[in-house]
């Protein structure tokens, strides 16, 4: 079982029993999401924004415009931290103090670089789109030269990471168990509804099979 070593950077300090450094588990959590949060520093101010991403092996790709201040700040720093979280449930306890949530979260740390080679850049863009809807790259017009050249792609090499998972019920004090307050878990998941075709589509253009599969798998 491959694991990342716990270090000062990636070690889970709060609630260490819920931590895992297992590479397979971490990759599964990354692959189950499409949006991440990226932290960076701009003019001595810490900023966190959501970004689309994709994982390919031990590399995470993100993209933006050539003048994107976050992307430029990351390249200047030479390293980045990316966070991904799935909310799986609301844990509603008898006491206000013990309310919590069930979740799967990952923090990734690594060096960043600008993707220069056109082949890798195009592959990264396809990977990001297919991470949103598997196989959908084959259903779209690829970037033209103007779009391609105006896009900045950054690769983050996963050097270390950690995950934290809570998947359990209510943990109330024993003294509260007989008190007249409801407790339980409200499961939460992200669902997809039937695709709505654009009103300006030419006649005969049907919803692609990749989109139909995605909807069916996430209903």
N, C-alpha and C positions, 0 to 999 in steps of 0.2 A: 504494500500500500504506500504510494508516494505521498509525502507530506511536505509542506513548507515548514521550515524551522521557526519556532516562536522566537521573536527578537523584541527589542525595545520598540521597534516600529510597528509590528503587526500583532503583538501579543494582546489578547483580550483580557483586560484587567477586571472589569466589572462583569460578574457572572461568568467566570471562567469555565464552569461546568457545562455551559451551553456553547462553548467554543469548539471549533474544529479547524484543523489545518490541512485536512485531506484534500488533495488536488482534485480528485474526481467529484467530490461533493461541491467544492467551490466552483468548478466548471459547470456543473449542472445548474447551480443557482444563477450563474452568469447567463447561461444559455436559455433560461426560462424567462428572461426579461429582455426588454428592448431599450428602455430608458435607464440611463445612469446619471449620477450627479458627480460633477467634476469640480474640485476645489482648486483655486489659483489665487495669486496675489497680483493686484493691479494698483500701482501707485500707492503701495503700502497698505492697501485695503484688501482684506480677505473676502472673496466672493465665491459662491457656489451656484452653479447653474445646471439644469438638466440637459442631457445630450443623448442623441441616438448613438448606438455603438454596435459592434459585433466582435465576437471572439473567433480567432482562427489559430488553433494550437495554443501557444503561450503568448500570443499577441492580441491586444485589443486595438481596434481601429475606431477613430472618431474623425469627423470631417466638418469643415466650415469654410467661410470665405477667406480669401488671402489676407484681408485686413481684420479678421476676427481677433479682438483683443485677448480673448481667452487662449486661443490657439497660439498666438504670438508670445503670450506670457509663458505658456507651458514650454515652448521651444527655448525661450530665453533661460528658464529655470533648469531645463534639461531633465526634469522628472515630474511625476504627477501621482496623484491619488484619486482613485475612482471608487465610488460607492454605489451599490445596488441593493435595494430592499424590496421584498415581497411582503405585503400585509396579508396574513392568512386568517386572522380572526381577532375579534374583540373579546378580551377576557374580563368579564364583569363580575367582580367579587362582592361579597357581603359588605366589606368595608371599603371606604374610598382609598385607603392606603394601598390595598392589594390589587387594584385594577391594573390590568396589563394588556398585552397584545401577543398573539402568536405571529411569528414572522420568520423569514429567512433573509439574512443580510450578509453581504460580502464587502470587504474593503481590499482593494488591490493597490499595490505600490510598485513603481518601476520607472525605468528610464524611458524618455520619449525621443522620437526622431521624426523628422519630416520625411514623408514617403516621396522619393524622387523618381524612381523608375516607373514609367508609364504602365508597364504590365502589372506591377504590384498595386499601383494606385487604382487602376480599373478593377482589379480583383477585389481590392478592399471596398470599393463603392458597391460592387455587386454583393459582396458579403454582408454589408450593412443592410441593403435592401432585402436580401433573402433572409436576414435575421428577423426582419419585421414580418414578412410573409414568405415562408420557404418556397423557392422556385419561381418567385414573381419577377425576377430579373429578366426572364425569358419572355415576359409579356409586355415589356415597356421599350420605349425608344432609348437607346443608350445615350450618354452625354455627347453632345457635339464638341468640337474643338474649343469653342468659346466657353462653354460650361465647364468642360474638363480643366481647362487652364485656369479658370477662376476659382477652382476648388482646391482647398488645402486639406490634405489628409495627414493625420498624425498616427503613428504606431506607438503603442505603449507596450514594452516588453515586461511581462509579469515576472518580477523578480521575487516578490513575496506577497502573501495574501493571508487572510483569515476570514472565517465565517462564524456567525453567531446565529443560533437557531433556538427558537422557543416553540414547542409543539406539545402543549399540555393544558390541563384544565386550571381551575381556580386553586390558588394556594392561600386560603384564609387561615386565620388563627383558630385553633381548636375551640377557644372560648366563644367564637362567633358562630359556630356551626348550628347551634340551637336557636339562634336569634331569628326574628321574623323578616329576613331580608332575602330576596331572590339572588341567586348566583348562577353563573353559567357562561357558556362561550357562544358567541355569534360568529359562525364561519363566514369568511369573506373570500370571494374570488373575482377575477376579472373575466367578463364574458363578452362574446362577440354576437352581434345581431346580423340578420341577413344583409348582404351588401346592397347599397343603394346606388344604382347607376347614374352617372352624370347625365343631366337632361340634354346636353348638346352632343351626345354620342351619335355617330351615324347609325342608320338602321342596320340591324344584323350583328352588331357588336355585343357579344354575350359576356357575362361575368366569367373570367378565366377560371379554370379548374383549380389552380393553386389558391385562388381567393375562396372558392367554394369549400375546399378542403380545410382551409384555415378557420372559416366560420363554423363548419361542422365540428371541428376538433375543439373549439373554444365556446360552444354553446353552453 
